[in-house]
Amino acid sequence: MTTNAIPTTSLLNDMTLKQLRSLAKTNGLTQKGRKAEVIARLETERAEHQVVEQQQARRKRYAEAQT
């Protein structure tokens, strides 16, 4: 799944709950809960996406080094 750009924590905190729920929906996440819960879900998704991107970059560099 592609993560749509999830803003920084500071920007997430400035968003309304309605905006946060819309962003959660766009990213395939549960929309239910209080503002802090939706923000936590979005932050987790962003962090997990960053880990996957880092792993893919490492694999690509490794594959390029092997050729």
mmCIF file of the N, C-alpha and C atoms, coordinates in Angstrom:
data_MODEL
# 
_entry.id   MODEL 
# 
loop_
_atom_site.group_PDB 
_atom_site.id 
_atom_site.type_symbol 
_atom_site.label_atom_id 
_atom_site.label_alt_id 
_atom_site.label_comp_id 
_atom_site.label_asym_id 
_atom_site.label_entity_id 
_atom_site.label_seq_id 
_atom_site.pdbx_PDB_ins_code 
_atom_site.Cartn_x 
_atom_site.Cartn_y 
_atom_site.Cartn_z 
_atom_site.occupancy 
_atom_site.B_iso_or_equiv 
_atom_site.pdbx_formal_charge 
_atom_site.auth_seq_id 
_atom_site.auth_comp_id 
_atom_site.auth_asym_id 
_atom_site.auth_atom_id 
_atom_site.pdbx_PDB_model_num 
ATOM 1   N N  . MET A 1 1  ? 0.845   -1.186 0.000   1.00 0.00 ? 1  MET A N  1 
ATOM 2   C CA . MET A 1 1  ? 0.000   0.000  0.000   1.00 0.00 ? 1  MET A CA 1 
ATOM 3   C C  . MET A 1 1  ? 0.880   1.235  0.000   1.00 0.00 ? 1  MET A C  1 
ATOM 4   N N  . THR A 1 2  ? 0.516   2.196  -0.757  1.00 0.00 ? 2  THR A N  1 
ATOM 5   C CA . THR A 1 2  ? 1.230   3.454  -0.812  1.00 0.00 ? 2  THR A CA 1 
ATOM 6   C C  . THR A 1 2  ? 0.663   4.388  0.237   1.00 0.00 ? 2  THR A C  1 
ATOM 7   N N  . THR A 1 3  ? 1.569   4.955  1.002   1.00 0.00 ? 3  THR A N  1 
ATOM 8   C CA . THR A 1 3  ? 1.140   5.907  2.016   1.00 0.00 ? 3  THR A CA 1 
ATOM 9   C C  . THR A 1 3  ? 1.085   7.285  1.397   1.00 0.00 ? 3  THR A C  1 
ATOM 10  N N  . ASN A 1 4  ? -0.069  7.916  1.478   1.00 0.00 ? 4  ASN A N  1 
ATOM 11  C CA . ASN A 1 4  ? -0.175  9.288  1.010   1.00 0.00 ? 4  ASN A CA 1 
ATOM 12  C C  . ASN A 1 4  ? 0.531   10.158 2.035   1.00 0.00 ? 4  ASN A C  1 
ATOM 13  N N  . ALA A 1 5  ? 1.142   11.205 1.571   1.00 0.00 ? 5  ALA A N  1 
ATOM 14  C CA . ALA A 1 5  ? 1.968   12.055 2.427   1.00 0.00 ? 5  ALA A CA 1 
ATOM 15  C C  . ALA A 1 5  ? 1.282   12.353 3.763   1.00 0.00 ? 5  ALA A C  1 
ATOM 16  N N  . ILE A 1 6  ? 1.893   11.853 4.809   1.00 0.00 ? 6  ILE A N  1 
ATOM 17  C CA . ILE A 1 6  ? 1.388   12.112 6.162   1.00 0.00 ? 6  ILE A CA 1 
ATOM 18  C C  . ILE A 1 6  ? 2.269   13.205 6.748   1.00 0.00 ? 6  ILE A C  1 
ATOM 19  N N  . PRO A 1 7  ? 1.677   14.327 7.112   1.00 0.00 ? 7  PRO A N  1 
ATOM 20  C CA . PRO A 1 7  ? 2.449   15.471 7.618   1.00 0.00 ? 7  PRO A CA 1 
ATOM 21  C C  . PRO A 1 7  ? 3.157   15.170 8.934   1.00 0.00 ? 7  PRO A C  1 
ATOM 22  N N  . THR A 1 8  ? 4.003   16.091 9.327   1.00 0.00 ? 8  THR A N  1 
ATOM 23  C CA . THR A 1 8  ? 4.714   15.981 10.595  1.00 0.00 ? 8  THR A CA 1 
ATOM 24  C C  . THR A 1 8  ? 3.721   16.017 11.759  1.00 0.00 ? 8  THR A C  1 
ATOM 25  N N  . THR A 1 9  ? 4.195   15.619 12.920  1.00 0.00 ? 9  THR A N  1 
ATOM 26  C CA . THR A 1 9  ? 3.350   15.606 14.116  1.00 0.00 ? 9  THR A CA 1 
ATOM 27  C C  . THR A 1 9  ? 2.788   16.990 14.409  1.00 0.00 ? 9  THR A C  1 
ATOM 28  N N  . SER A 1 10 ? 3.605   18.000 14.242  1.00 0.00 ? 10 SER A N  1 
ATOM 29  C CA . SER A 1 10 ? 3.159   19.372 14.495  1.00 0.00 ? 10 SER A CA 1 
ATOM 30  C C  . SER A 1 10 ? 1.984   19.744 13.593  1.00 0.00 ? 10 SER A C  1 
ATOM 31  N N  . LEU A 1 11 ? 2.099   19.407 12.324  1.00 0.00 ? 11 LEU A N  1 
ATOM 32  C CA . LEU A 1 11 ? 1.002   19.711 11.393  1.00 0.00 ? 11 LEU A CA 1 
ATOM 33  C C  . LEU A 1 11 ? -0.233  18.862 11.685  1.00 0.00 ? 11 LEU A C  1 
ATOM 34  N N  . LEU A 1 12 ? -0.019  17.609 12.066  1.00 0.00 ? 12 LEU A N  1 
ATOM 35  C CA . LEU A 1 12 ? -1.162  16.756 12.415  1.00 0.00 ? 12 LEU A CA 1 
ATOM 36  C C  . LEU A 1 12 ? -1.929  17.358 13.588  1.00 0.00 ? 12 LEU A C  1 
ATOM 37  N N  . ASN A 1 13 ? -1.204  17.860 14.577  1.00 0.00 ? 13 ASN A N  1 
ATOM 38  C CA . ASN A 1 13 ? -1.846  18.455 15.750  1.00 0.00 ? 13 ASN A CA 1 
ATOM 39  C C  . ASN A 1 13 ? -2.658  19.693 15.404  1.00 0.00 ? 13 ASN A C  1 
ATOM 40  N N  . ASP A 1 14 ? -2.262  20.388 14.345  1.00 0.00 ? 14 ASP A N  1 
ATOM 41  C CA . ASP A 1 14 ? -2.988  21.593 13.924  1.00 0.00 ? 14 ASP A CA 1 
ATOM 42  C C  . ASP A 1 14 ? -4.241  21.278 13.108  1.00 0.00 ? 14 ASP A C  1 
ATOM 43  N N  . MET A 1 15 ? -4.360  20.036 12.640  1.00 0.00 ? 15 MET A N  1 
ATOM 44  C CA . MET A 1 15 ? -5.507  19.649 11.810  1.00 0.00 ? 15 MET A CA 1 
ATOM 45  C C  . MET A 1 15 ? -6.733  19.365 12.668  1.00 0.00 ? 15 MET A C  1 
ATOM 46  N N  . THR A 1 16 ? -7.908  19.506 12.067  1.00 0.00 ? 16 THR A N  1 
ATOM 47  C CA . THR A 1 16 ? -9.144  19.167 12.769  1.00 0.00 ? 16 THR A CA 1 
ATOM 48  C C  . THR A 1 16 ? -9.329  17.651 12.738  1.00 0.00 ? 16 THR A C  1 
ATOM 49  N N  . LEU A 1 17 ? -10.178 17.156 13.598  1.00 0.00 ? 17 LEU A N  1 
ATOM 50  C CA . LEU A 1 17 ? -10.457 15.723 13.632  1.00 0.00 ? 17 LEU A CA 1 
ATOM 51  C C  . LEU A 1 17 ? -11.035 15.261 12.300  1.00 0.00 ? 17 LEU A C  1 
ATOM 52  N N  . LYS A 1 18 ? -11.867 16.090 11.697  1.00 0.00 ? 18 LYS A N  1 
ATOM 53  C CA . LYS A 1 18 ? -12.455 15.742 10.404  1.00 0.00 ? 18 LYS A CA 1 
ATOM 54  C C  . LYS A 1 18 ? -11.351 15.583 9.346   1.00 0.00 ? 18 LYS A C  1 
ATOM 55  N N  . GLN A 1 19 ? -10.386 16.490 9.337   1.00 0.00 ? 19 GLN A N  1 
ATOM 56  C CA . GLN A 1 19 ? -9.273  16.402 8.387   1.00 0.00 ? 19 GLN A CA 1 
ATOM 57  C C  . GLN A 1 19 ? -8.424  15.152 8.656   1.00 0.00 ? 19 GLN A C  1 
ATOM 58  N N  . LEU A 1 20 ? -8.182  14.880 9.925   1.00 0.00 ? 20 LEU A N  1 
ATOM 59  C CA . LEU A 1 20 ? -7.386  13.711 10.299  1.00 0.00 ? 20 LEU A CA 1 
ATOM 60  C C  . LEU A 1 20 ? -8.068  12.416 9.875   1.00 0.00 ? 20 LEU A C  1 
ATOM 61  N N  . ARG A 1 21 ? -9.374  12.363 10.085  1.00 0.00 ? 21 ARG A N  1 
ATOM 62  C CA . ARG A 1 21 ? -10.112 11.165 9.688   1.00 0.00 ? 21 ARG A CA 1 
ATOM 63  C C  . ARG A 1 21 ? -10.082 10.975 8.176   1.00 0.00 ? 21 ARG A C  1 
ATOM 64  N N  . SER A 1 22 ? -10.156 12.061 7.447   1.00 0.00 ? 22 SER A N  1 
ATOM 65  C CA . SER A 1 22 ? -10.078 11.989 5.991   1.00 0.00 ? 22 SER A CA 1 
ATOM 66  C C  . SER A 1 22 ? -8.703  11.466 5.558   1.00 0.00 ? 22 SER A C  1 
ATOM 67  N N  . LEU A 1 23 ? -7.667  11.949 6.192   1.00 0.00 ? 23 LEU A N  1 
ATOM 68  C CA . LEU A 1 23 ? -6.309  11.494 5.889   1.00 0.00 ? 23 LEU A CA 1 
ATOM 69  C C  . LEU A 1 23 ? -6.141  10.017 6.255   1.00 0.00 ? 23 LEU A C  1 
ATOM 70  N N  . ALA A 1 24 ? -6.709  9.625  7.378   1.00 0.00 ? 24 ALA A N  1 
ATOM 71  C CA . ALA A 1 24 ? -6.651  8.220  7.782   1.00 0.00 ? 24 ALA A CA 1 
ATOM 72  C C  . ALA A 1 24 ? -7.350  7.341  6.748   1.00 0.00 ? 24 ALA A C  1 
ATOM 73  N N  . LYS A 1 25 ? -8.508  7.777  6.303   1.00 0.00 ? 25 LYS A N  1 
ATOM 74  C CA . LYS A 1 25 ? -9.257  7.017  5.301   1.00 0.00 ? 25 LYS A CA 1 
ATOM 75  C C  . LYS A 1 25 ? -8.460  6.891  4.012   1.00 0.00 ? 25 LYS A C  1 
ATOM 76  N N  . THR A 1 26 ? -7.850  7.982  3.581   1.00 0.00 ? 26 THR A N  1 
ATOM 77  C CA . THR A 1 26 ? -7.040  7.984  2.366   1.00 0.00 ? 26 THR A CA 1 
ATOM 78  C C  . THR A 1 26 ? -5.894  6.979  2.460   1.00 0.00 ? 26 THR A C  1 
ATOM 79  N N  . ASN A 1 27 ? -5.378  6.789  3.672   1.00 0.00 ? 27 ASN A N  1 
ATOM 80  C CA . ASN A 1 27 ? -4.258  5.878  3.883   1.00 0.00 ? 27 ASN A CA 1 
ATOM 81  C C  . ASN A 1 27 ? -4.710  4.480  4.300   1.00 0.00 ? 27 ASN A C  1 
ATOM 82  N N  . GLY A 1 28 ? -6.011  4.232  4.229   1.00 0.00 ? 28 GLY A N  1 
ATOM 83  C CA . GLY A 1 28 ? -6.529  2.897  4.537   1.00 0.00 ? 28 GLY A CA 1 
ATOM 84  C C  . GLY A 1 28 ? -6.511  2.549  6.010   1.00 0.00 ? 28 GLY A C  1 
ATOM 85  N N  . LEU A 1 29 ? -6.568  3.559  6.855   1.00 0.00 ? 29 LEU A N  1 
ATOM 86  C CA . LEU A 1 29 ? -6.531  3.346  8.301   1.00 0.00 ? 29 LEU A CA 1 
ATOM 87  C C  . LEU A 1 29 ? -7.906  3.548  8.920   1.00 0.00 ? 29 LEU A C  1 
ATOM 88  N N  . THR A 1 30 ? -8.079  2.990  10.100  1.00 0.00 ? 30 THR A N  1 
ATOM 89  C CA . THR A 1 30 ? -9.315  3.174  10.847  1.00 0.00 ? 30 THR A CA 1 
ATOM 90  C C  . THR A 1 30 ? -9.491  4.652  11.184  1.00 0.00 ? 30 THR A C  1 
ATOM 91  N N  . GLN A 1 31 ? -10.695 5.141  11.017  1.00 0.00 ? 31 GLN A N  1 
ATOM 92  C CA . GLN A 1 31 ? -10.983 6.556  11.239  1.00 0.00 ? 31 GLN A CA 1 
ATOM 93  C C  . GLN A 1 31 ? -11.570 6.833  12.617  1.00 0.00 ? 31 GLN A C  1 
ATOM 94  N N  . LYS A 1 32 ? -11.922 5.794  13.320  1.00 0.00 ? 32 LYS A N  1 
ATOM 95  C CA . LYS A 1 32 ? -12.596 5.956  14.606  1.00 0.00 ? 32 LYS A CA 1 
ATOM 96  C C  . LYS A 1 32 ? -11.626 6.378  15.696  1.00 0.00 ? 32 LYS A C  1 
ATOM 97  N N  . GLY A 1 33 ? -12.179 7.009  16.722  1.00 0.00 ? 33 GLY A N  1 
ATOM 98  C CA . GLY A 1 33 ? -11.394 7.365  17.893  1.00 0.00 ? 33 GLY A CA 1 
ATOM 99  C C  . GLY A 1 33 ? -11.244 8.864  18.059  1.00 0.00 ? 33 GLY A C  1 
ATOM 100 N N  . ARG A 1 34 ? -10.604 9.194  19.150  1.00 0.00 ? 34 ARG A N  1 
ATOM 101 C CA . ARG A 1 34 ? -10.343 10.602 19.457  1.00 0.00 ? 34 ARG A CA 1 
ATOM 102 C C  . ARG A 1 34 ? -9.184  11.110 18.620  1.00 0.00 ? 34 ARG A C  1 
ATOM 103 N N  . LYS A 1 35 ? -9.016  12.414 18.638  1.00 0.00 ? 35 LYS A N  1 
ATOM 104 C CA . LYS A 1 35 ? -7.972  13.049 17.821  1.00 0.00 ? 35 LYS A CA 1 
ATOM 105 C C  . LYS A 1 35 ? -6.603  12.421 18.085  1.00 0.00 ? 35 LYS A C  1 
ATOM 106 N N  . ALA A 1 36 ? -6.250  12.267 19.332  1.00 0.00 ? 36 ALA A N  1 
ATOM 107 C CA . ALA A 1 36 ? -4.942  11.711 19.682  1.00 0.00 ? 36 ALA A CA 1 
ATOM 108 C C  . ALA A 1 36 ? -4.769  10.291 19.144  1.00 0.00 ? 36 ALA A C  1 
ATOM 109 N N  . GLU A 1 37 ? -5.838  9.521  19.144  1.00 0.00 ? 37 GLU A N  1 
ATOM 110 C CA . GLU A 1 37 ? -5.767  8.147  18.635  1.00 0.00 ? 37 GLU A CA 1 
ATOM 111 C C  . GLU A 1 37 ? -5.559  8.114  17.126  1.00 0.00 ? 37 GLU A C  1 
ATOM 112 N N  . VAL A 1 38 ? -6.257  8.992  16.418  1.00 0.00 ? 38 VAL A N  1 
ATOM 113 C CA . VAL A 1 38 ? -6.116  9.048  14.961  1.00 0.00 ? 38 VAL A CA 1 
ATOM 114 C C  . VAL A 1 38 ? -4.709  9.538  14.605  1.00 0.00 ? 38 VAL A C  1 
ATOM 115 N N  . ILE A 1 39 ? -4.208  10.528 15.337  1.00 0.00 ? 39 ILE A N  1 
ATOM 116 C CA . ILE A 1 39 ? -2.847  11.019 15.105  1.00 0.00 ? 39 ILE A CA 1 
ATOM 117 C C  . ILE A 1 39 ? -1.837  9.899  15.344  1.00 0.00 ? 39 ILE A C  1 
ATOM 118 N N  . ALA A 1 40 ? -2.004  9.155  16.426  1.00 0.00 ? 40 ALA A N  1 
ATOM 119 C CA . ALA A 1 40 ? -1.085  8.055  16.730  1.00 0.00 ? 40 ALA A CA 1 
ATOM 120 C C  . ALA A 1 40 ? -1.082  7.025  15.600  1.00 0.00 ? 40 ALA A C  1 
ATOM 121 N N  . ARG A 1 41 ? -2.255  6.717  15.075  1.00 0.00 ? 41 ARG A N  1 
ATOM 122 C CA . ARG A 1 41 ? -2.369  5.769  13.968  1.00 0.00 ? 41 ARG A CA 1 
ATOM 123 C C  . ARG A 1 41 ? -1.640  6.274  12.733  1.00 0.00 ? 41 ARG A C  1 
ATOM 124 N N  . LEU A 1 42 ? -1.821  7.554  12.427  1.00 0.00 ? 42 LEU A N  1 
ATOM 125 C CA . LEU A 1 42 ? -1.165  8.158  11.271  1.00 0.00 ? 42 LEU A CA 1 
ATOM 126 C C  . LEU A 1 42 ? 0.356   8.191  11.448  1.00 0.00 ? 42 LEU A C  1 
ATOM 127 N N  . GLU A 1 43 ? 0.805   8.507  12.658  1.00 0.00 ? 43 GLU A N  1 
ATOM 128 C CA . GLU A 1 43 ? 2.246   8.545  12.925  1.00 0.00 ? 43 GLU A CA 1 
ATOM 129 C C  . GLU A 1 43 ? 2.865   7.150  12.790  1.00 0.00 ? 43 GLU A C  1 
ATOM 130 N N  . THR A 1 44 ? 2.157   6.152  13.263  1.00 0.00 ? 44 THR A N  1 
ATOM 131 C CA . THR A 1 44 ? 2.644   4.776  13.140  1.00 0.00 ? 44 THR A CA 1 
ATOM 132 C C  . THR A 1 44 ? 2.748   4.388  11.679  1.00 0.00 ? 44 THR A C  1 
ATOM 133 N N  . GLU A 1 45 ? 1.757   4.724  10.905  1.00 0.00 ? 45 GLU A N  1 
ATOM 134 C CA . GLU A 1 45 ? 1.761   4.420  9.478   1.00 0.00 ? 45 GLU A CA 1 
ATOM 135 C C  . GLU A 1 45 ? 2.936   5.113  8.786   1.00 0.00 ? 45 GLU A C  1 
ATOM 136 N N  . ARG A 1 46 ? 3.153   6.370  9.120   1.00 0.00 ? 46 ARG A N  1 
ATOM 137 C CA . ARG A 1 46 ? 4.266   7.118  8.524   1.00 0.00 ? 46 ARG A CA 1 
ATOM 138 C C  . ARG A 1 46 ? 5.600   6.462  8.876   1.00 0.00 ? 46 ARG A C  1 
ATOM 139 N N  . ALA A 1 47 ? 5.777   6.092  10.135  1.00 0.00 ? 47 ALA A N  1 
ATOM 140 C CA . ALA A 1 47 ? 7.027   5.464  10.578  1.00 0.00 ? 47 ALA A CA 1 
ATOM 141 C C  . ALA A 1 47 ? 7.241   4.120  9.890   1.00 0.00 ? 47 ALA A C  1 
ATOM 142 N N  . GLU A 1 48 ? 6.193   3.315  9.786   1.00 0.00 ? 48 GLU A N  1 
ATOM 143 C CA . GLU A 1 48 ? 6.313   2.014  9.130   1.00 0.00 ? 48 GLU A CA 1 
ATOM 144 C C  . GLU A 1 48 ? 6.660   2.180  7.654   1.00 0.00 ? 48 GLU A C  1 
ATOM 145 N N  . HIS A 1 49 ? 6.070   3.171  7.020   1.00 0.00 ? 49 HIS A N  1 
ATOM 146 C CA . HIS A 1 49 ? 6.347   3.431  5.613   1.00 0.00 ? 49 HIS A CA 1 
ATOM 147 C C  . HIS A 1 49 ? 7.808   3.848  5.422   1.00 0.00 ? 49 HIS A C  1 
ATOM 148 N N  . GLN A 1 50 ? 8.331   4.649  6.350   1.00 0.00 ? 50 GLN A N  1 
ATOM 149 C CA . GLN A 1 50 ? 9.720   5.083  6.259   1.00 0.00 ? 50 GLN A CA 1 
ATOM 150 C C  . GLN A 1 50 ? 10.669  3.895  6.393   1.00 0.00 ? 50 GLN A C  1 
ATOM 151 N N  . VAL A 1 51 ? 10.351  2.951  7.268   1.00 0.00 ? 51 VAL A N  1 
ATOM 152 C CA . VAL A 1 51 ? 11.179  1.759  7.436   1.00 0.00 ? 51 VAL A CA 1 
ATOM 153 C C  . VAL A 1 51 ? 11.193  0.951  6.148   1.00 0.00 ? 51 VAL A C  1 
ATOM 154 N N  . VAL A 1 52 ? 10.039  0.762  5.544   1.00 0.00 ? 52 VAL A N  1 
ATOM 155 C CA . VAL A 1 52 ? 9.954   0.000  4.294   1.00 0.00 ? 52 VAL A CA 1 
ATOM 156 C C  . VAL A 1 52 ? 10.762  0.689  3.202   1.00 0.00 ? 52 VAL A C  1 
ATOM 157 N N  . GLU A 1 53 ? 10.655  2.007  3.113   1.00 0.00 ? 53 GLU A N  1 
ATOM 158 C CA . GLU A 1 53 ? 11.416  2.743  2.098   1.00 0.00 ? 53 GLU A CA 1 
ATOM 159 C C  . GLU A 1 53 ? 12.919  2.587  2.315   1.00 0.00 ? 53 GLU A C  1 
ATOM 160 N N  . GLN A 1 54 ? 13.364  2.610  3.571   1.00 0.00 ? 54 GLN A N  1 
ATOM 161 C CA . GLN A 1 54 ? 14.779  2.448  3.880   1.00 0.00 ? 54 GLN A CA 1 
ATOM 162 C C  . GLN A 1 54 ? 15.254  1.045  3.498   1.00 0.00 ? 54 GLN A C  1 
ATOM 163 N N  . GLN A 1 55 ? 14.446  0.039  3.783   1.00 0.00 ? 55 GLN A N  1 
ATOM 164 C CA . GLN A 1 55 ? 14.805  -1.325 3.424   1.00 0.00 ? 55 GLN A CA 1 
ATOM 165 C C  . GLN A 1 55 ? 14.910  -1.481 1.911   1.00 0.00 ? 55 GLN A C  1 
ATOM 166 N N  . GLN A 1 56 ? 13.977  -0.901 1.184   1.00 0.00 ? 56 GLN A N  1 
ATOM 167 C CA . GLN A 1 56 ? 14.012  -0.983 -0.275  1.00 0.00 ? 56 GLN A CA 1 
ATOM 168 C C  . GLN A 1 56 ? 15.244  -0.289 -0.834  1.00 0.00 ? 56 GLN A C  1 
ATOM 169 N N  . ALA A 1 57 ? 15.617  0.849  -0.257  1.00 0.00 ? 57 ALA A N  1 
ATOM 170 C CA . ALA A 1 57 ? 16.798  1.579  -0.707  1.00 0.00 ? 57 ALA A CA 1 
ATOM 171 C C  . ALA A 1 57 ? 18.061  0.759  -0.457  1.00 0.00 ? 57 ALA A C  1 
ATOM 172 N N  . ARG A 1 58 ? 18.125  0.100  0.711   1.00 0.00 ? 58 ARG A N  1 
ATOM 173 C CA . ARG A 1 58 ? 19.287  -0.749 1.015   1.00 0.00 ? 58 ARG A CA 1 
ATOM 174 C C  . ARG A 1 58 ? 19.381  -1.902 0.040   1.00 0.00 ? 58 ARG A C  1 
ATOM 175 N N  . ARG A 1 59 ? 18.250  -2.539 -0.249  1.00 0.00 ? 59 ARG A N  1 
ATOM 176 C CA . ARG A 1 59 ? 18.257  -3.654 -1.203  1.00 0.00 ? 59 ARG A CA 1 
ATOM 177 C C  . ARG A 1 59 ? 18.701  -3.195 -2.584  1.00 0.00 ? 59 ARG A C  1 
ATOM 178 N N  . LYS A 1 60 ? 18.249  -2.021 -2.979  1.00 0.00 ? 60 LYS A N  1 
ATOM 179 C CA . LYS A 1 60 ? 18.616  -1.498 -4.292  1.00 0.00 ? 60 LYS A CA 1 
ATOM 180 C C  . LYS A 1 60 ? 20.116  -1.224 -4.348  1.00 0.00 ? 60 LYS A C  1 
ATOM 181 N N  . ARG A 1 61 ? 20.664  -0.589 -3.304  1.00 0.00 ? 61 ARG A N  1 
ATOM 182 C CA . ARG A 1 61 ? 22.107  -0.317 -3.265  1.00 0.00 ? 61 ARG A CA 1 
ATOM 183 C C  . ARG A 1 61 ? 22.899  -1.616 -3.276  1.00 0.00 ? 61 ARG A C  1 
ATOM 184 N N  . TYR A 1 62 ? 22.438  -2.605 -2.542  1.00 0.00 ? 62 TYR A N  1 
ATOM 185 C CA . TYR A 1 62 ? 23.113  -3.899 -2.506  1.00 0.00 ? 62 TYR A CA 1 
ATOM 186 C C  . TYR A 1 62 ? 23.102  -4.552 -3.884  1.00 0.00 ? 62 TYR A C  1 
ATOM 187 N N  . ALA A 1 63 ? 21.945  -4.530 -4.540  1.00 0.00 ? 63 ALA A N  1 
ATOM 188 C CA . ALA A 1 63 ? 21.826  -5.137 -5.861  1.00 0.00 ? 63 ALA A CA 1 
ATOM 189 C C  . ALA A 1 63 ? 22.722  -4.412 -6.872  1.00 0.00 ? 63 ALA A C  1 
ATOM 190 N N  . GLU A 1 64 ? 22.796  -3.090 -6.765  1.00 0.00 ? 64 GLU A N  1 
ATOM 191 C CA . GLU A 1 64 ? 23.651  -2.329 -7.669  1.00 0.00 ? 64 GLU A CA 1 
ATOM 192 C C  . GLU A 1 64 ? 25.129  -2.620 -7.410  1.00 0.00 ? 64 GLU A C  1 
ATOM 193 N N  . ALA A 1 65 ? 25.475  -2.858 -6.169  1.00 0.00 ? 65 ALA A N  1 
ATOM 194 C CA . ALA A 1 65 ? 26.874  -3.153 -5.815  1.00 0.00 ? 65 ALA A CA 1 
ATOM 195 C C  . ALA A 1 65 ? 27.277  -4.546 -6.325  1.00 0.00 ? 65 ALA A C  1 
ATOM 196 N N  . GLN A 1 66 ? 26.310  -5.416 -6.491  1.00 0.00 ? 66 GLN A N  1 
ATOM 197 C CA . GLN A 1 66 ? 26.589  -6.782 -6.940  1.00 0.00 ? 66 GLN A CA 1 
ATOM 198 C C  . GLN A 1 66 ? 26.808  -6.861 -8.445  1.00 0.00 ? 66 GLN A C  1 
ATOM 199 N N  . THR A 1 67 ? 26.409  -5.827 -9.176  1.00 0.00 ? 67 THR A N  1 
ATOM 200 C CA . THR A 1 67 ? 26.539  -5.864 -10.643 1.00 0.00 ? 67 THR A CA 1 
ATOM 201 C C  . THR A 1 67 ? 27.800  -5.204 -11.108 1.00 0.00 ? 67 THR A C  1 
# 
